[in-house]
């Protein structure tokens, strides 16, 4: 069953970032280290980004919900997950607050993409076993980073009022 789930996941374009080795009865780090209700909301947003269901322009363009995949904030590149987390100039001030904390936690050289490391810390543990004790800290900082990027983006686009209006599970691509 586990190999079937892994094979099925590897064929899904939205599941580009989650580590493909599923372990039953073991929570994903995104939710494993949630300690309070404030972190639950942050974990929900991070899960949407991790699973490719966060409403970025590239996905909305593929579903013909918008006319362009171009980032509606900076208008410089397609708005995909990497752009949202790493390079959108409009979100740089929100990203900057977390860069030093994340850099201090990540090993050098980083043998995976920065986006991958931020979204799914299980990759880091697999590549860098010494990271296991830092996963909880990295999860907390990365949840905060992604939530800060989400809030800044939502405020600039005027969509923050409707994002959590419906109870999860929530498919933002349909709204």
Order of alpha helices (4+ residues) and beta strands (2+ residues): alpha-alpha-alpha-alpha-alpha-alpha-alpha-alpha
